[in-house]
Amino acid sequence: MKLKTRFAIMFAVIFVILAGLTYYLGWNITYWLASMGVDVDSAAFWIPFVVFAYGYLIGRLPLPSLLKPVFRLLKVLGSFYIFLMEIGLLLALAADAVGIVVGLAGYSVRDYAEVAGYVVWAIVVASLAVGSRNAWSPIVRTFDLEIDKRPKEGASRVWTVAVASDIHLGNVVGRRHLRRLVDRVNAMKPDLILLPGDVIDDSVEPFLRNRMSELLAEMKSTYGVYAVLGNHEYYGGHVDQYIEEMDRIGIRVMRDETAIVADALYVAGRKDKTAESADPNGRMPTAALLAGLDKSKPILLLDHQPTQFAEAAAAGADVLLSGHTHRGQFAPNHLFTRRLFELDWGYMLKEAMHVVVSSGFGSWGPPIRLGSRSEIIRLNIRLS
């Protein structure tokens, strides 16, 4: 109930803010068209523009089966507005500020507006092209980690671990991008595959309808695949159904659980922070989760949101793996994530614990990344 109330309040606030931003952007577009002598019918412009602006929200509403394909398309198209709204707002504010100076200097504001409009659209189109390439062309980032723990007799000293967070499988990120993940992960021939949350993007319906689990099941490693829940699995409201499907394909989703792998190392998985309000059982503190484990063995901890580093280090984790931030997904959002999190992307050593935060493989909302890349993490863990 708390989660539903929070969503209702959040939805109302977003609706109002979106209305103001949409009007401002729409006004700028119509002014630019007018500067070129284009007469725009108000209804013909504003009705489709508002539908486009609210498409992502409208597409999330529960609807009869007959209408679902149309609204899925609307959700996908509306997702691009999230990016266009942000970059459009920044560019429009800059252009309008210069326009005020131009007007005060005695020059023609309409002539300026025509030129400025073309410049703004050129930047938007270029950003869409670069951002799309960054979102759909994943790279593999490699981190070499050394843990001061001896391997058991006869066991390997080096483990190759593939990590993919924030895949966000749904109506936008689908089988084609998932195939890229499967192929690149399998090419590593990893000992272990870890998925630190947000495997699906809210609803489990497209994940099941498009049989994405069958493709996900093609990922192979020597010792299996482990995952944890992210905030988006909770937002979708089908956690049990999602876990059941993952279990069917042999991927264990850990909810405040630990597992011993080949009697050589531990994988520990925390519930997402969202569980504190969405799960009646809450979530277990890291110290309680890792209590009782044999600390002479390496402990790899999965926690979707990159928080509580000090607690994890004190509890005995050797490696902490997170995602969630997307590194802002598109600039300049990374300036905010950098301030919100102790580490919003990359690597840090917290006391004796290695922390790796991924910018994610998929994308939330529009498949656009600026200042970040779709990425898979390869960990080369050496025991000494």
C-alpha positions in Angstrom: 0.0 0.0 0.0 2.8 2.4 0.8 4.4 1.8 -2.6 1.0 2.4 -4.4 0.5 5.7 -2.5 4.0 6.8 -3.3 3.5 6.0 -6.9 0.2 7.9 -7.0 1.9 11.0 -5.5 4.9 10.7 -7.8 2.6 10.3 -10.8 0.6 13.4 -9.9 3.8 15.5 -9.5 5.3 14.2 -12.7 2.1 15.0 -14.5 2.1 18.6 -13.4 5.8 19.2 -14.1 5.5 17.5 -17.5 2.5 19.8 -18.4 4.6 22.9 -17.7 7.7 21.7 -19.6 5.6 20.5 -22.5 3.9 23.9 -22.9 7.3 25.6 -22.8 8.8 23.4 -25.4 5.6 23.5 -27.6 5.6 27.3 -27.4 9.2 27.4 -28.6 8.5 25.1 -31.5 5.5 27.1 -32.7 7.4 30.3 -32.3 10.2 28.9 -34.5 7.7 27.8 -37.1 6.0 31.2 -37.0 9.5 32.9 -37.5 9.7 31.0 -40.8 6.2 32.1 -41.8 4.6 28.7 -41.2 1.0 29.0 -40.0 0.3 26.3 -37.5 -3.2 25.2 -36.5 -3.3 25.0 -32.7 -5.3 21.8 -32.5 -3.3 20.1 -35.2 -0.1 20.8 -33.4 -1.0 20.5 -29.7 -3.1 17.4 -29.7 -0.5 15.0 -31.2 2.3 16.9 -29.3 0.6 16.3 -25.9 -0.2 12.7 -26.7 3.5 12.2 -27.6 4.6 14.0 -24.4 2.4 11.8 -22.2 2.8 8.6 -24.3 5.2 6.9 -21.8 2.8 7.5 -19.0 -0.4 6.6 -21.0 1.3 3.4 -22.3 1.7 2.2 -18.7 -2.0 2.2 -18.0 -3.9 -1.2 -17.7 -5.9 -1.6 -20.9 -8.1 -4.1 -22.7 -6.0 -6.7 -24.8 -7.3 -5.2 -28.0 -5.7 -1.8 -27.3 -2.4 -3.1 -25.9 -0.4 -3.1 -29.2 -1.3 0.5 -29.9 -0.4 1.6 -26.4 2.8 -0.4 -26.4 3.8 1.6 -29.5 2.8 4.8 -27.8 4.9 3.9 -24.8 8.0 3.3 -27.0 7.5 6.6 -28.9 6.8 8.4 -25.7 10.0 7.1 -24.2 11.9 9.3 -26.6 10.1 12.3 -25.4 11.9 11.9 -22.0 15.2 12.6 -23.8 13.8 15.2 -26.2 12.2 17.0 -23.3 15.5 17.2 -21.3 17.8 18.2 -24.1 15.1 20.4 -25.6 14.7 22.2 -22.3 18.4 22.9 -21.9 18.8 24.1 -25.5 15.6 26.2 -25.5 16.6 27.9 -22.3 20.0 28.7 -23.7 18.5 29.9 -27.0 15.9 32.0 -25.3 18.5 33.6 -23.1 20.5 34.6 -26.1 17.3 35.8 -27.8 16.7 38.2 -25.0 20.1 39.7 -25.4 19.6 39.9 -29.2 16.3 41.8 -28.6 17.9 44.2 -26.1 20.7 44.9 -28.6 18.1 46.0 -31.1 18.3 43.1 -33.6 15.4 41.1 -35.1 14.4 38.4 -32.7 12.4 36.6 -35.4 15.4 36.3 -37.7 17.5 35.1 -34.7 14.8 32.6 -33.8 14.8 31.0 -37.3 18.6 30.4 -37.2 18.6 29.3 -33.6 15.8 26.8 -34.3 17.9 25.1 -37.0 20.9 25.0 -34.7 18.9 23.5 -31.9 17.4 20.8 -34.2 20.8 20.0 -35.6 22.1 19.4 -32.1 19.1 17.3 -31.2 19.5 15.1 -34.3 23.2 14.6 -33.7 22.6 13.8 -30.0 20.0 11.2 -31.0 22.4 9.5 -33.4 25.3 9.4 -31.0 23.1 8.5 -28.0 21.5 5.6 -30.0 24.9 4.3 -30.9 26.0 4.4 -27.3 22.9 2.6 -26.2 22.9 -0.2 -28.8 26.6 -0.9 -29.1 27.7 -2.4 -25.8 31.3 -2.6 -24.7 33.0 -4.9 -22.2 34.8 -3.2 -19.3 37.4 -5.3 -17.5 38.5 -5.0 -13.9 41.4 -7.0 -12.5 40.7 -7.6 -8.8 43.0 -9.2 -6.2 41.5 -10.7 -3.0 43.9 -11.6 -0.2 42.4 -15.0 0.4 43.9 -18.4 -0.5 41.9 -20.7 -2.8 41.0 -24.1 -1.5 43.4 -26.9 -2.3 43.3 -27.7 -6.0 40.9 -24.8 -6.9 41.6 -22.1 -9.4 43.3 -18.9 -8.3 41.6 -16.9 -11.0 37.9 -16.5 -11.6 36.3 -14.9 -14.6 33.0 -13.3 -13.6 30.6 -11.7 -16.1 28.3 -9.0 -14.7 25.4 -7.3 -16.4 23.2 -4.9 -14.5 20.1 -3.0 -15.6 19.2 -4.9 -18.7 15.7 -3.5 -18.6 14.0 -6.0 -20.8 10.6 -4.8 -22.0 9.0 -3.0 -24.8 12.0 -0.9 -25.6 14.9 -3.2 -24.9 14.1 -6.6 -26.5 15.5 -9.7 -28.0 17.9 -8.1 -30.4 19.8 -6.3 -27.6 19.6 -9.3 -25.4 21.2 -11.4 -28.1 24.2 -9.0 -28.0 24.5 -9.6 -24.2 24.3 -13.4 -24.6 26.9 -13.5 -27.3 29.4 -11.3 -25.5 29.0 -13.0 -22.2 29.4 -16.5 -23.7 32.5 -15.3 -25.6 34.1 -14.7 -22.2 33.6 -18.3 -21.1 33.0 -17.1 -17.6 33.1 -19.2 -14.4 30.2 -17.3 -13.1 27.5 -14.8 -14.3 26.0 -12.2 -12.0 23.0 -10.0 -12.7 22.7 -7.2 -10.1 19.1 -6.2 -10.6 16.6 -4.6 -13.1 16.7 -7.5 -15.5 13.2 -6.5 -16.5 11.8 -3.0 -17.1 8.7 -2.9 -14.7 6.2 -5.2 -16.3 6.9 -8.9 -16.7 4.4 -9.2 -19.6 6.8 -8.3 -22.6 9.5 -10.5 -21.0 7.1 -13.5 -21.1 5.3 -12.6 -24.3 8.5 -12.3 -26.4 10.0 -15.4 -24.7 13.1 -13.4 -23.7 13.7 -15.9 -20.9 14.5 -18.6 -23.5 17.2 -16.4 -24.9 18.5 -15.4 -21.5 18.8 -19.1 -20.7 21.4 -19.4 -23.4 24.0 -17.6 -21.2 26.4 -20.3 -20.0 29.0 -20.3 -17.3 30.8 -23.0 -15.4 29.0 -22.4 -12.1 25.7 -20.9 -13.0 23.9 -17.6 -13.1 22.8 -15.6 -10.0 20.6 -12.5 -9.9 19.0 -10.1 -7.4 16.0 -7.8 -7.7 16.2 -4.2 -8.6 13.7 -1.4 -8.0 12.0 -2.0 -11.4 11.1 -5.6 -10.6 9.3 -4.3 -7.6 7.6 -1.5 -9.6 6.2 -4.0 -12.0 4.4 -5.8 -9.2 5.1 -9.3 -10.5 8.1 -10.3 -8.5 6.9 -13.8 -7.8 6.0 -14.5 -11.4 9.3 -13.1 -12.5 11.3 -15.2 -10.0 9.3 -18.3 -11.0 10.2 -17.8 -14.7 13.9 -17.2 -13.9 13.9 -20.3 -11.7 12.5 -22.3 -14.6 15.4 -21.4 -16.8 18.0 -22.1 -14.1 18.8 -18.6 -12.9 18.6 -18.1 -9.2 17.2 -14.8 -8.0 18.5 -14.2 -4.5 16.4 -12.4 -1.9 18.6 -11.9 1.1 20.2 -15.2 0.5 23.7 -16.6 0.1 25.1 -19.5 -1.9 28.4 -21.4 -1.8 29.8 -21.9 -5.3 32.0 -24.9 -5.9 32.9 -24.8 -2.2 35.3 -22.0 -3.2 33.5 -18.7 -2.9 30.2 -17.2 -1.8 27.6 -15.2 -3.7 25.3 -13.1 -1.5 22.3 -11.3 -2.9 20.4 -8.5 -1.1 16.8 -7.5 -1.8 16.7 -4.1 -3.4 16.3 -1.0 -1.2 12.7 -0.7 -2.5 11.9 -3.8 -0.4 12.1 -1.6 2.7 8.7 -0.1 1.6 7.4 -2.7 -0.9 8.1 -6.0 0.9 6.2 -6.7 4.1 9.4 -8.5 5.4 11.7 -5.6 4.5 15.2 -6.5 3.8 18.0 -7.9 5.9 21.0 -5.8 7.0 24.2 -6.8 5.2 25.9 -7.8 8.5 23.0 -10.3 9.2 23.1 -11.6 5.7 26.8 -12.4 5.8 26.9 -13.5 9.4 28.0 -17.2 9.8 29.8 -17.3 6.4 33.3 -18.7 6.3 35.2 -15.4 5.9 38.3 -17.3 4.7 36.4 -17.7 1.4 35.8 -14.8 -1.0 32.4 -13.2 -0.7 30.8 -11.5 -3.7 27.9 -9.3 -2.7 25.1 -8.2 -5.1 23.1 -5.1 -4.0 21.3 -3.3 -6.8 21.6 0.3 -5.5 25.1 1.4 -4.7 24.7 2.4 -1.0 26.0 1.3 2.4 29.5 0.6 1.2 31.0 0.9 4.7 28.4 -1.5 6.2 29.2 -4.1 3.4 33.0 -3.8 4.0 32.6 -4.1 7.7 30.4 -7.2 7.2 33.2 -9.0 5.3 32.3 -8.6 1.7 35.2 -8.8 -0.7 33.5 -7.5 -3.8 30.3 -5.4 -4.0 28.5 -5.2 -7.3 25.8 -2.7 -8.1 24.1 -0.8 -10.9 21.0 1.3 -10.8 22.5 4.7 -11.6 23.0 4.2 -15.4 25.6 7.0 -14.8 22.7 9.3 -15.4 22.1 7.7 -18.8 22.5 11.0 -20.6 24.5 14.0 -19.7 24.2 16.2 -17.7 22.4 13.8 -15.4 25.7 12.3 -14.3 26.3 15.5 -12.3 23.4 14.5 -10.1 24.2 10.8 -9.8 27.7 11.7 -8.9 26.4 13.7 -5.9 23.8 11.3 -4.9 26.0 8.2 -4.6 29.4 7.6 -3.0 30.3 5.9 -6.3 27.8 6.2 -9.3 30.0 4.4 -11.8 33.3 2.6 -12.1 35.6 1.2 -9.4 36.7 2.1 -6.0 38.4 0.4 -3.1 36.5 0.8 0.1 38.8 -0.4 2.9 39.6 -3.9 1.7 36.5 -4.3 -0.4 36.4 -3.8 -4.2 33.3 -1.9 -5.4 32.2 -2.0 -9.0 29.2 0.0 -10.1 28.0 -0.5 -13.7 26.3 2.0 -15.9 24.1 -0.9 -17.1 23.5 -2.9 -20.2 20.0 -1.7 -21.2 18.3 1.7 -20.8 15.3 3.1 -18.9 12.9 5.1 -21.0 14.6 6.1 -24.3 17.4 3.9 -25.7 19.7 6.9 -25.6 23.0 7.3 -23.8 25.2 10.4 -23.8 28.2 10.4 -21.5 27.6 6.7 -20.7 27.7 3.4 -22.6 25.8 0.2 -22.6 28.3 -2.1 -20.9 29.1 -5.6 -19.6 31.6 -6.0 -16.8 34.3 -8.6 -16.9 35.9 -9.3 -13.5 39.2 -11.2 -13.4 39.4 -12.1 -9.7 42.7 -13.4 -8.5 43.0 -15.1 -5.1 46.4 -14.7 -3.4 
